[in-house]
Amino acid sequence: MTAPVLNIASRTGLQLSTEWVNPTIVRISASGEIDAANCADMLDYVLRRAANCRSLILDLKDVTFFATVGFSMLQTIGARSSRASVSWMVVPSAPVARVLSICDPQRTLPRGVE
């Protein structure tokens, strides 16, 4: 069951959308740049849209720039997901994978296919 996609366009060139794959799995997709100017907005978007899910897929494959502040955002999402017993994973683009390879060399954050 696929729910309609919700889109928001940010002043900072980041577009986010939400798709409910089924009643318990949500895919949140981002395209554009993730940086200090929009990271807090993205975190708020993810936490609000994923509030009632059991599994979260954070699809970042269309992200063209990923600042290190994005890594902190992913750690927060991971901590919140763990506390709520939500399984989650990130699907990285090349820029996201590059930051993760530096900031998370032990691969503690769950990742999909790179």
N, C-alpha and C positions, 0 to 999 in steps of 0.2 A: 504494500500500500504506500503510494507516494503522495505526500501532501503538497499543496502549492508551495512554490519557492517564494520566500520573502526577501526582498532586496532593500538594502539601504546604500545610499551613496554618501560618502564622507567628503568633507571639504578637503581632505588631505590625499585624495586619490586612492582610497581603499574602498573596495566594494565587498560586502558580506551578504551571504544568502543562507537560508536555512531550508533543509529538506528533511521531512520525517520519512525515513525509509519504511518503517513500520511503527506501531504504537510505542515501541521501547527504544528504537535506534534513530538517532538524529545525525545528519551530516551537515556540518557548518563549513561552508566554503568561503575562501578569501581570495581576492585577486587585487593586484596592485602592490603598493609598498606598505610594509609594516615598520613603523619607526616610533620615536618618542612622541611625536605629535598625535598619533592615533592609537597607540598601544592600549591605553586605559579604556578608550571607547570600545576597542575590539574585545578586551577582557570582559567588560560589562555585557556586551552583546552575547558573547559565548556563554557566560554564566547564566544570563537570563533565559536564553533560548534553549539551553540544555538542562534546565532546572528539573524537568520531569522525566528525563531519559534514564535508561539503564546502560546504554552504550553510546559513546560519542565518537564520531569520526571527524577529525579536524583536518579538512582538505585544504592544504596550502600549496598545491601543485601549480597554481597560477600566480603565486607571489613572486614579484620581480626584484624586490629588495627586502632584506630582513635584518634589522638592526639587532644588536645584542640585547636590547631591552625586550625584544620579542622572546628571547630565551627565558627571561624572568617571568614573562607572561605564561609561557608553557609550563614552567615549574609551578606556578600558582594554579593553573588549570589541573595539573596532575595532583597536587595536594588536595584541592577541593573535590576532585573526582574520587580520590582514595577515601576521603572522609565520608562521601555519600555512597560508597560502594558502586561507583560507576566505572565500567571498563572504558578505556579510551585509547585512541591512537592518533598520531599525526601522520599525514601523507605529505612529505616535503617536496618543494621544488629544489632546484639546484642551489639557489641562494640560501634557502632554509637549511638544506643539508650541509652546506659549507659552515654555517654558524654552529649547527649541532655537532659537527665533527670536531670543532674547537672547544665548545663549551660543555659538551657531553660525550667525551671520548669513550666512556664506559657504556654508552647507550642505555642509560637509565630511563629515558623517556621512550615510551612505546612508539615504534615507527612502522609505517606501512612500507610498501615498495617505493624505493627511491629511483 
